[in-house]
């Protein structure tokens, strides 16, 4: 069932993801075949970006990099009914604003920020689009994991930022925190890793490799399912999640 209601995305709940890619057409081929997405091109709201859909519902966006020095990455956005207030809390907590509030073609307002360790994430204030039309099902967003050097500090920062989402009654944040060294080399910088649900992780990895990607971290067990980390055919990392 589609989940495209603003009420489904209270403050601090992951509500959108996008990929910054050097070649959006190549991204469409890779992700379309891997996850069964189709794409809606040419919306004024997205410029040269494309909207990815699963069974007709929005699940992600692929965005062309405007500067080759920018990283090729997936970014997770958290619902932010009041992004100005959240931006103030981010700075007060030791983080910084990477890109200030910008209107995205009437669909909503986006902000890019970084936490005190430099992990980049987004805020999304909905207008015409609340967020994911589908999630928690094969081919759609399932989880975002923050890999950090100091989980206690991360809990303090994000707890003050998104208190109800993390710790309030009935909280279901769809994101967690873990030490970088649990999965990656110690020198890996702190970052968010976007997870997409799949039916079978092994088959998804085989498909990703056949499409020109590579396996960065083979399957491992987590409290939220069996995950594996993939690098796509342009260098953007993401995870597949079987649960």
C-alpha positions in Angstrom: 0.0 0.0 0.0 1.4 3.4 -0.9 2.5 5.6 2.0 2.4 9.2 0.5 0.7 11.0 3.4 2.4 13.8 5.4 1.2 12.1 8.6 3.4 9.1 7.8 6.5 11.3 8.1 6.7 13.1 11.4 9.8 15.0 12.4 13.0 13.0 12.2 11.6 10.1 10.1 13.5 9.4 6.9 11.2 10.4 4.1 13.3 10.7 0.9 16.6 9.7 -0.7 18.4 10.9 -3.8 21.6 10.0 -5.6 24.1 12.6 -7.0 25.5 11.0 -10.1 27.8 12.1 -13.0 25.6 10.2 -15.5 21.9 10.1 -14.8 21.1 8.0 -17.9 23.6 5.3 -16.7 22.0 5.5 -13.2 18.5 4.9 -14.7 19.8 1.7 -16.5 21.5 0.4 -13.3 18.8 1.1 -10.8 15.9 0.4 -13.2 17.2 -3.1 -13.8 18.3 -3.7 -10.2 15.1 -2.6 -8.4 12.5 -2.5 -11.1 12.2 1.2 -11.1 10.8 3.3 -13.9 11.5 7.0 -14.3 9.7 10.3 -14.9 11.8 12.8 -16.7 11.7 16.5 -17.3 9.8 17.8 -14.3 10.5 21.5 -13.8 10.7 20.8 -10.1 13.7 18.5 -10.6 15.6 20.4 -13.4 17.6 17.6 -15.1 16.9 15.2 -12.3 14.6 12.2 -12.7 12.0 10.8 -10.3 12.3 7.0 -9.7 9.0 5.2 -9.3 8.1 1.7 -8.1 4.6 0.5 -9.2 3.8 4.2 -10.1 4.8 5.6 -6.7 7.8 7.8 -6.0 10.7 6.1 -4.2 13.9 8.2 -5.0 15.5 10.7 -7.3 18.6 10.6 -9.5 20.3 14.0 -9.7 23.1 15.0 -12.0 26.2 16.4 -10.3 26.8 20.0 -11.3 30.4 20.0 -10.1 32.8 17.1 -10.7 34.3 17.8 -7.3 31.1 16.8 -5.6 30.9 13.3 -4.2 28.9 10.6 -6.0 26.6 9.6 -3.1 23.1 8.6 -1.9 21.7 11.1 0.6 18.9 10.5 3.1 16.4 13.3 4.0 14.6 13.5 7.3 11.1 15.0 7.6 11.3 18.5 8.9 8.0 20.4 9.5 10.1 23.4 10.7 13.5 23.3 8.9 14.6 26.7 10.3 14.2 25.5 13.9 16.0 22.2 13.1 18.8 24.1 11.4 19.3 26.1 14.6 19.5 22.9 16.6 22.0 21.4 14.2 24.3 24.4 14.6 23.8 24.5 18.3 24.7 20.8 18.5 28.0 21.3 16.7 26.9 20.5 13.2 26.8 22.8 10.2 24.5 23.7 7.3 26.0 22.6 4.0 23.3 24.0 1.7 20.7 26.4 3.0 16.9 26.0 2.5 15.9 25.8 -1.1 12.5 25.4 -2.7 12.3 22.3 -4.9 9.7 23.3 -7.5 6.8 23.6 -5.1 7.2 20.0 -3.9 8.9 21.1 -0.7 12.0 22.7 0.9 15.3 20.9 1.2 18.3 21.6 3.4 21.6 19.8 3.5 23.5 19.6 6.8 26.4 17.7 8.4 26.6 16.4 11.9 29.6 17.2 14.2 31.6 14.3 12.7 30.9 15.4 9.1 28.2 12.9 8.1 25.9 14.6 5.6 22.1 14.3 5.6 19.1 16.3 4.4 16.0 17.9 5.8 12.7 17.9 3.9 9.7 20.1 4.6 6.9 18.8 2.4 4.6 20.9 0.2 3.4 19.0 -2.8 5.1 15.8 -1.9 5.3 14.2 1.6 8.1 11.8 0.7 8.3 8.1 -0.3 5.2 6.8 -2.0 6.4 3.3 -1.1 8.9 2.1 1.5 9.7 -1.1 3.5 9.1 -3.3 0.5 11.4 -4.8 -2.2 12.8 -2.2 -4.4 12.1 0.7 -1.9 13.8 2.4 1.0 14.1 0.3 4.1 16.7 1.7 6.5 19.4 4.4 6.9 22.4 3.5 9.1 24.8 6.1 10.4 28.3 4.8 10.6 30.0 7.0 13.2 33.2 7.1 15.3 31.3 8.0 18.5 27.9 6.4 18.9 27.3 8.1 22.2 27.9 11.5 20.7 25.7 10.6 17.8 22.9 9.6 20.1 23.2 12.9 21.9 23.2 15.0 18.7 20.4 13.2 16.9 18.5 12.7 20.2 18.4 16.5 20.7 17.6 17.0 17.0 14.9 14.4 16.5 13.9 13.4 20.1 10.4 12.1 19.5 11.4 10.1 16.4 14.2 8.4 18.3 12.9 8.0 21.8 9.3 9.1 21.9 6.2 6.8 22.3 5.9 4.4 19.4 9.2 5.7 17.8 10.1 3.9 14.6 12.9 6.0 13.2 14.0 3.8 10.3 17.6 4.7 11.1 20.3 3.5 13.5 23.8 4.3 14.6 26.8 2.0 14.6 30.6 2.4 14.8 32.4 2.7 11.4 34.8 -0.1 12.4 31.9 -2.6 12.7 31.6 -2.8 8.9 34.2 -0.5 7.3 37.9 0.2 7.6 38.7 2.5 10.6 39.8 5.3 8.2 36.4 5.4 6.5 34.8 8.8 7.3 31.4 8.9 9.1 28.5 8.7 6.8 24.9 7.6 6.3 24.3 4.4 4.3 20.9 4.1 2.5 19.4 0.6 2.5 17.0 -0.7 -0.1 15.0 -3.8 0.6 15.4 -6.9 -1.6 13.9 -10.3 -1.6 17.2 -12.1 -1.6 20.5 -10.3 -0.9 22.7 -12.8 -2.8 20.6 -12.5 -6.0 20.7 -8.7 -5.7 24.5 -8.7 -5.4 24.8 -10.9 -8.5 22.6 -8.6 -10.4 24.5 -5.5 -9.2 27.8 -6.9 -10.3 26.3 -8.0 -13.7 25.2 -4.3 -14.2 28.7 -3.0 -13.6 28.6 -2.5 -9.8 30.8 -4.2 -7.2 30.3 -5.7 -3.7 32.0 -3.4 -1.2 31.0 -5.5 1.9 29.6 -9.0 1.6 26.4 -10.0 3.4 26.5 -9.6 7.2 23.8 -9.9 9.9 22.4 -6.9 11.7 19.6 -6.3 14.2 17.3 -5.2 11.3 18.1 -7.9 8.7 20.9 -9.2 6.4 22.7 -6.4 4.7 25.4 -6.0 2.1 27.1 -2.9 0.8 27.2 -2.3 -3.0 29.0 0.4 -5.1 27.0 1.2 -8.2 28.5 1.6 -11.7 29.4 5.2 -11.0 30.8 4.9 -7.4 27.8 5.6 -5.2 27.6 3.3 -2.2 24.3 1.9 -0.9 23.1 -1.3 0.9 20.7 -4.0 0.0 18.7 -5.4 2.9 17.0 -8.8 3.2 14.5 -9.2 6.0 
